[in-house]
Amino acid sequence: MSQTRKILHADCDCFFAAVEMRDNPALRDIPLAIGGSREQRGVIATCNYPARVFGIHSAMPTARALRLCPHLTLMRGNFEKYRDVSREIQAVFHELTPLVEPLSLDEAFLDVTDVTGFHGSATWMAEWLKAECLRRTGITVSVGAAPAKFLAKIASDWEKPDGLTVIPPEQVDAFVSALPVKKLHGVGPATGAKLDALNIQTCTDLRALPIERLLDDFGKFGRRLYELARGIDDRPVRVSRERKSVSVETTFDRDLPDLASARAALAPLCEKLQGRLDRHGHPPMAGLFVKVRFDDFSLTTLESRGLIPDPASYTRLLEQAWARGNRPVRLLGVGVRLVPEEARQQLALPL
């Protein structure tokens, strides 16, 4: 019988805000958010727990956050500093195991199945991880431990902040049975609404549906729902994450009123994208795309294969994308899709 996996998910608590509170203790007990200014129509990147009491959360428009909490302290953020702290935390992760899959600056999966230290106890490993990160960086980390990635991620959020939740193999079935379906990986607002319409609230409810019904109602994701409702998640911890695209985008201080002004805004974006492609060594491209968010917050993305990434190609895509909304533009983005690594290797094989 194969060995039961031991997966940790480590997630720093309100990371950007935590770094600022560490460096300036006067910020600890007041509502604090890191994000763009209201005047530039910025959004909140993260906020501390005193700010969350007011209903503020990440990805919220700054203007709304300031309406909810007029005395909110707003900081632009120092992402170079956050990257430095992230590197220190990632170094702690790698001392425990080489099998680390970073998800962002402030979270990662760790496969500790074969770690022999700590008597092989994932709980003791998690306790060490939390203590070392706090001692070396001053940042608290919440950790979840479980036999599967999606369960470890749910567990790390279970007792935030500064939490530690362990789901042993023998408790997986009971834990998952009572789990709200909206906690499942990949269940967003649209899928959540469909599940609500079917009166499915927990994984026990979800288990009552046969897989054929799930496939009919949810397509390929139906199989994933079937598996997650039973605690099945065989995804390995991937040490290297394959880049699927390279892109740049910007949210404008004021809406671009028409297509002509959107066309004019393309040139600096294309130049910035070219610089980013230069830094990545011009990986093989599978296609181009343009992303447009209109003033009513509707979003459209248009992709095309066989074009070269130059301003003329992006202008052509923009014109078609803009015609879908035919209204002022709030955000504009350009990018390239990359050829998957497996396909690149096949192309490189000799005939």
Disulfide bonds with the S-S distance in Angstrom:
none
